[in-house]
């Protein structure tokens, strides 16, 4: 086992939320190896969320191609670049065959390679990673990759994104220039597939209740390709000047600007998607609506500050493997009428939004 690595390579080629969750493991690597240079290869554009992270001295942005030929060429080019860095240690989180091959090609003698599937063999790993074959939160799976190095990891390590004060100040001035007044509720409308999206008219109901009870504002977050979600959401918003003035959509921005804007919210409400992980990592209380997928893997957060709403024990969730909780992989739900989401009322979500605002979000920005 390497006791004092000078150069560490970390890889994780997945989505925004996965990149945010990686930061818990990065904190532990830096805590145990404070003098090491940590390089991170991660998916563009999410990799830039790690800019300024303690101990991280180099970021390698990677475009993950869906076309196999293009992906193979890109992986080969990246592997050659990384090999020249002469790393002592590689940690591959949420690995795939491609990222495991990059770990092997790096030439590092110590490799902690943890495959994405909780059942798949950890190929090319030189260490035994504990907890393999157990379904658990993804953040804990990432931390197991660190534990495989023989390092002690305390319970409850949570993700964190580090922003410059100048970034926060700019976001504060920007939102003020939009004519919005505190407190701010953020609503993230999107998700990776339609069945993970709570009915948009219910988001609109919660937005209107927020305006009435707080006299604040609502910022709607929708990413690239989600413009229709915003359009449908606003169809359920009254045409009154008060509603239209105090409910606005955030303009498009890069991920660091988005993170800074989220840091100005008092509460974020959203589906199981990247923005709510990002809000959590910049210290904002959240409320998450879960539908077809069980929260076990993707909601490691304390439920008092980050409650989640989930309809348990639905017989239509039949896609689980032995040892994992029931889930549904449908892109569109017709036969079951999307009951995993429609059974969650606007009132129940609003109650949680107001509770976390009163208990945790009220003093943010004051």
C-alpha positions as CSV (number, residue, x, y, z in Angstrom):
1,X,0.0,0.0,0.0
2,X,1.3,3.4,-0.9
3,X,1.6,5.5,2.2
4,X,2.5,9.0,0.8
5,X,1.5,9.5,-2.8
6,X,2.7,12.6,-4.4
7,X,0.4,12.6,-7.5
8,X,-3.1,11.1,-7.4
9,X,-5.4,10.7,-10.4
10,X,-9.2,10.7,-9.8
11,X,-11.6,9.7,-12.5
12,X,-15.4,9.8,-12.8
13,X,-17.1,10.2,-16.2
14,X,-20.7,10.7,-15.4
15,X,-23.4,13.4,-14.9
16,X,-23.6,16.5,-12.8
17,X,-25.0,14.9,-9.7
18,X,-22.4,12.1,-9.8
19,X,-19.6,14.8,-10.1
20,X,-21.0,16.6,-7.1
21,X,-21.2,13.4,-5.0
22,X,-17.6,12.7,-5.9
23,X,-16.5,15.7,-3.8
24,X,-17.1,13.8,-0.5
25,X,-14.4,11.3,-1.5
26,X,-12.2,14.1,-2.8
27,X,-12.3,15.7,0.7
28,X,-11.2,12.5,2.3
29,X,-8.3,12.0,-0.2
30,X,-7.1,15.5,0.6
31,X,-7.5,15.0,4.3
32,X,-5.4,11.9,4.3
33,X,-2.9,13.1,1.7
34,X,-2.7,16.9,2.3
35,X,0.6,17.3,0.4
36,X,-0.4,15.3,-2.7
37,X,-1.3,16.9,-6.0
38,X,-4.7,15.6,-7.0
39,X,-5.7,15.6,-10.7
40,X,-9.3,15.0,-11.6
41,X,-10.5,13.7,-15.0
42,X,-14.3,14.2,-15.3
43,X,-17.0,15.0,-17.7
44,X,-17.2,18.3,-19.4
45,X,-18.8,20.7,-18.3
46,X,-19.3,19.3,-14.8
47,X,-15.6,19.0,-14.1
48,X,-15.4,22.8,-13.7
49,X,-17.4,22.5,-10.5
50,X,-14.2,21.2,-8.9
51,X,-12.2,24.3,-9.7
52,X,-10.7,25.6,-6.5
53,X,-11.3,22.4,-4.6
54,X,-8.7,21.9,-1.8
55,X,-5.9,19.7,-3.0
56,X,-7.0,19.6,-6.6
57,X,-4.3,21.1,-8.8
58,X,-5.3,19.9,-12.3
59,X,-8.6,19.3,-14.1
60,X,-8.9,17.2,-17.2
61,X,-12.2,17.9,-19.0
62,X,-13.4,14.9,-20.9
63,X,-16.2,14.8,-23.6
64,X,-17.8,11.4,-23.2
65,X,-18.9,10.3,-26.7
66,X,-21.9,8.0,-27.2
67,X,-20.5,6.7,-30.5
68,X,-18.2,3.8,-29.7
69,X,-15.5,4.6,-32.2
70,X,-15.3,8.2,-31.2
71,X,-15.2,7.2,-27.5
72,X,-12.4,4.7,-28.1
73,X,-10.3,7.3,-29.9
74,X,-10.9,9.9,-27.2
75,X,-10.1,7.4,-24.4
76,X,-6.9,6.4,-26.1
77,X,-5.7,10.0,-26.5
78,X,-6.6,10.7,-22.8
79,X,-4.8,7.6,-21.6
80,X,-1.6,8.7,-23.4
81,X,-1.8,12.2,-21.8
82,X,-2.4,10.8,-18.3
83,X,0.3,8.2,-18.5
84,X,2.9,11.0,-19.0
85,X,1.9,12.5,-15.6
86,X,3.4,9.5,-13.8
87,X,0.8,9.1,-11.0
88,X,1.5,7.1,-7.9
89,X,-2.2,6.4,-7.2
90,X,-5.4,6.2,-9.3
91,X,-8.9,6.2,-7.9
92,X,-11.6,5.4,-10.5
93,X,-15.0,6.1,-9.0
94,X,-18.2,4.7,-10.6
95,X,-16.0,3.0,-13.2
96,X,-16.9,1.6,-16.5
97,X,-14.7,-0.7,-18.8
98,X,-13.4,2.5,-20.4
99,X,-12.4,4.3,-17.3
100,X,-11.0,1.2,-15.7
101,X,-8.8,0.8,-18.8
102,X,-7.6,4.4,-18.3
103,X,-6.7,3.6,-14.7
104,X,-4.7,0.6,-15.9
105,X,-3.0,2.6,-18.7
106,X,-1.9,5.3,-16.3
107,X,0.9,3.1,-15.1
108,X,0.1,3.8,-11.4
109,X,1.1,0.8,-9.2
110,X,-1.8,1.4,-6.8
111,X,-5.3,1.5,-8.3
112,X,-8.6,1.6,-6.5
113,X,-11.1,0.9,-9.3
114,X,-14.8,0.6,-8.2
115,X,-17.2,-0.4,-10.9
116,X,-20.6,1.4,-11.3
117,X,-22.7,-1.7,-10.9
118,X,-22.8,-2.9,-7.3
119,X,-22.4,-6.5,-8.6
120,X,-19.8,-6.1,-11.3
121,X,-16.3,-7.2,-10.7
122,X,-13.8,-4.3,-9.9
123,X,-11.5,-4.9,-12.9
124,X,-7.9,-3.7,-12.7
125,X,-8.1,-2.7,-9.1
126,X,-5.0,-3.6,-7.1
127,X,-6.8,-3.2,-3.8
128,X,-9.9,-4.9,-2.3
129,X,-12.7,-2.4,-2.0
130,X,-15.0,-3.1,1.0
131,X,-18.8,-3.3,0.6
132,X,-18.8,-4.7,-2.9
133,X,-22.1,-6.4,-3.7
134,X,-24.1,-4.2,-1.2
135,X,-26.6,-1.7,-2.5
136,X,-25.9,1.6,-0.8
137,X,-25.9,5.4,-1.4
138,X,-23.6,6.3,-4.3
139,X,-21.6,8.7,-2.0
140,X,-20.8,5.7,0.2
141,X,-19.8,3.6,-2.8
142,X,-17.4,6.4,-3.7
143,X,-16.1,6.5,-0.1
144,X,-15.6,2.8,-0.2
145,X,-13.1,3.4,-3.0
146,X,-11.1,5.5,-0.5
147,X,-11.6,2.9,2.3
148,X,-10.1,0.3,-0.1
149,X,-6.8,2.2,0.4
150,X,-6.8,1.3,4.1
151,X,-7.9,4.8,5.1
152,X,-10.4,5.5,7.9
153,X,-13.4,7.5,6.7
154,X,-15.8,8.9,9.3
155,X,-19.6,8.5,9.0
156,X,-21.6,11.3,7.4
157,X,-19.1,12.8,5.0
158,X,-21.1,15.0,2.6
159,X,-20.4,16.6,-0.8
160,X,-19.2,20.2,-1.0
161,X,-18.5,22.6,-3.8
162,X,-16.2,25.6,-3.1
163,X,-17.1,28.9,-4.7
164,X,-15.1,32.1,-4.6
165,X,-16.6,35.0,-2.7
166,X,-16.5,37.0,-5.9
167,X,-18.7,34.4,-7.6
168,X,-21.3,34.6,-4.9
169,X,-21.2,38.4,-4.9
170,X,-21.7,38.5,-8.6
171,X,-24.7,36.1,-8.4
172,X,-26.2,38.3,-5.6
173,X,-25.9,41.4,-7.7
174,X,-27.2,39.6,-10.8
175,X,-30.4,38.4,-9.1
176,X,-30.9,41.8,-7.5
177,X,-30.7,43.4,-11.0
178,X,-33.6,41.1,-12.1
179,X,-35.8,42.9,-9.7
180,X,-36.4,39.9,-7.4
181,X,-36.8,40.2,-3.7
182,X,-36.0,37.7,-1.0
183,X,-36.7,35.0,0.1
184,X,-35.9,33.0,-3.0
185,X,-37.4,29.6,-3.8
186,X,-35.6,27.8,-6.6
187,X,-37.6,25.2,-8.7
188,X,-35.6,22.8,-10.8
189,X,-38.1,21.3,-13.4
190,X,-36.0,18.8,-15.2
191,X,-34.8,15.2,-14.8
192,X,-33.0,12.6,-16.8
193,X,-36.3,11.2,-18.2
194,X,-39.9,12.2,-18.2
195,X,-41.1,9.7,-15.6
196,X,-38.8,11.4,-13.0
197,X,-40.6,14.7,-13.4
198,X,-43.3,15.7,-11.0
199,X,-46.4,17.2,-12.7
200,X,-45.5,20.8,-13.8
201,X,-48.8,22.3,-12.7
202,X,-48.0,21.1,-9.1
203,X,-44.7,22.9,-9.2
204,X,-46.7,25.9,-10.3
205,X,-49.1,25.5,-7.3
206,X,-46.2,25.4,-4.9
207,X,-44.7,28.5,-6.5
208,X,-47.9,30.5,-6.0
209,X,-48.2,29.4,-2.4
210,X,-44.6,30.5,-1.8
211,X,-45.4,34.0,-3.2
212,X,-48.5,34.3,-1.0
213,X,-46.9,33.1,2.2
214,X,-43.4,34.7,2.0
215,X,-43.9,37.7,-0.3
216,X,-40.7,36.5,-1.9
217,X,-39.7,35.3,-5.4
218,X,-39.3,32.1,-7.4
219,X,-36.4,31.3,-9.7
220,X,-37.1,28.5,-12.2
221,X,-34.2,26.4,-13.3
222,X,-34.3,24.5,-16.6
223,X,-31.3,23.3,-18.5
224,X,-30.5,22.9,-22.2
225,X,-33.3,21.1,-24.0
226,X,-35.8,21.7,-21.2
227,X,-37.3,24.9,-22.6
228,X,-40.7,23.1,-23.1
229,X,-40.8,22.3,-19.4
230,X,-40.6,26.0,-18.6
231,X,-43.3,26.8,-21.1
232,X,-45.7,24.2,-19.6
233,X,-44.9,25.4,-16.1
234,X,-45.8,29.0,-16.9
235,X,-49.1,27.9,-18.5
236,X,-50.2,27.1,-15.0
237,X,-49.1,30.5,-13.6
238,X,-51.8,33.2,-13.5
239,X,-51.2,36.2,-15.8
240,X,-51.3,38.6,-12.9
241,X,-48.4,41.2,-12.8
242,X,-47.4,40.0,-9.4
243,X,-46.9,36.4,-10.4
244,X,-45.2,37.2,-13.6
245,X,-42.8,39.7,-12.0
246,X,-41.9,37.5,-9.1
247,X,-41.5,34.2,-10.9
248,X,-38.7,34.2,-13.4
249,X,-36.6,31.6,-15.3
250,X,-32.8,31.7,-14.7
251,X,-31.0,32.6,-17.9
252,X,-28.6,30.0,-19.3
253,X,-25.2,29.9,-17.7
254,X,-22.1,27.8,-17.1
255,X,-22.1,25.4,-14.1
256,X,-20.1,27.6,-11.8
257,X,-22.5,30.5,-12.4
258,X,-25.4,28.2,-11.8
259,X,-23.8,27.0,-8.5
260,X,-23.3,30.6,-7.4
261,X,-26.9,31.4,-8.2
262,X,-28.1,28.4,-6.3
263,X,-26.0,29.6,-3.3
264,X,-28.3,32.6,-3.1
265,X,-31.5,30.6,-2.7
266,X,-33.4,30.0,0.6
267,X,-34.7,26.6,-0.6
268,X,-34.5,24.5,-3.7
269,X,-37.3,22.3,-4.8
270,X,-36.7,19.8,-7.6
271,X,-36.9,16.3,-9.0
272,X,-34.2,13.7,-8.5
273,X,-31.7,15.5,-10.7
274,X,-28.3,17.3,-10.7
275,X,-29.4,20.8,-9.5
276,X,-30.6,19.6,-6.1
277,X,-27.2,17.8,-5.5
278,X,-25.5,21.0,-6.5
279,X,-27.7,23.1,-4.2
280,X,-27.0,20.8,-1.3
281,X,-23.2,21.0,-1.9
282,X,-23.3,24.9,-1.7
283,X,-25.2,24.7,1.6
284,X,-28.8,25.3,0.5
285,X,-31.7,23.3,2.0
286,X,-33.6,21.2,-0.5
287,X,-36.9,19.3,-1.0
288,X,-36.8,16.5,-3.6
289,X,-39.6,14.7,-5.3
290,X,-38.8,11.0,-6.1
291,X,-40.8,9.0,-8.6
292,X,-39.8,5.7,-10.3
293,X,-36.4,5.3,-8.6
294,X,-35.9,4.5,-4.9
295,X,-34.0,7.3,-2.9
296,X,-31.5,4.8,-1.4
297,X,-28.7,5.4,-3.9
298,X,-29.3,9.0,-4.7
299,X,-30.4,10.7,-1.5
300,X,-27.7,10.4,1.2
301,X,-28.6,13.7,2.8
302,X,-30.0,14.4,6.3
303,X,-33.8,14.3,6.0
304,X,-34.4,17.1,8.4
305,X,-32.6,19.6,6.2
306,X,-33.2,17.8,2.9
307,X,-36.5,15.9,3.0
308,X,-37.6,13.8,0.1
309,X,-41.1,12.7,-0.9
310,X,-41.5,9.2,-2.2
311,X,-44.5,6.8,-2.6
312,X,-43.3,3.5,-1.4
313,X,-44.5,-0.1,-2.1
314,X,-45.9,0.5,-5.5
315,X,-46.3,-2.9,-7.3
316,X,-45.4,-1.4,-10.7
317,X,-41.8,-1.0,-9.6
318,X,-40.6,-4.3,-10.9
319,X,-37.2,-3.6,-12.4
320,X,-35.0,-4.3,-9.3
321,X,-32.3,-6.9,-9.1
322,X,-32.0,-9.1,-5.9
323,X,-30.4,-7.0,-3.2
324,X,-31.6,-3.7,-4.6
325,X,-34.8,-1.7,-3.9
326,X,-37.7,-1.8,-6.4
327,X,-37.5,0.7,-9.3
328,X,-39.0,1.4,-12.7
329,X,-37.0,2.3,-15.8
330,X,-39.9,3.5,-18.0
331,X,-39.4,6.6,-20.0
332,X,-43.2,7.1,-20.4
333,X,-45.8,5.7,-18.0
334,X,-49.3,5.0,-19.4
335,X,-50.7,1.9,-17.8
336,X,-50.1,3.0,-14.2
337,X,-50.9,6.7,-14.9
338,X,-47.6,7.9,-13.4
339,X,-48.9,7.2,-9.9
340,X,-45.5,7.3,-8.3
341,X,-45.6,11.1,-9.0
342,X,-49.3,11.9,-9.1
343,X,-49.9,10.5,-5.6
344,X,-47.6,13.2,-4.2
345,X,-49.7,16.3,-3.6
346,X,-48.8,19.9,-4.0
347,X,-49.8,20.5,-0.4
348,X,-47.5,17.9,1.0
349,X,-44.5,19.3,-1.0
350,X,-45.4,22.8,0.0
351,X,-45.5,21.8,3.7
352,X,-42.0,20.5,3.4
353,X,-40.7,23.6,1.5
354,X,-42.1,25.9,4.2
355,X,-40.7,23.7,7.0
356,X,-37.2,23.7,5.7
357,X,-37.4,27.4,4.9
358,X,-38.4,28.2,8.5
359,X,-35.9,25.9,10.1
360,X,-32.9,26.2,7.8
361,X,-33.4,28.7,5.0
362,X,-34.8,31.8,6.6
363,X,-31.5,33.5,7.5
364,X,-29.7,32.8,4.2
365,X,-28.8,36.0,2.5
366,X,-29.6,38.2,5.5
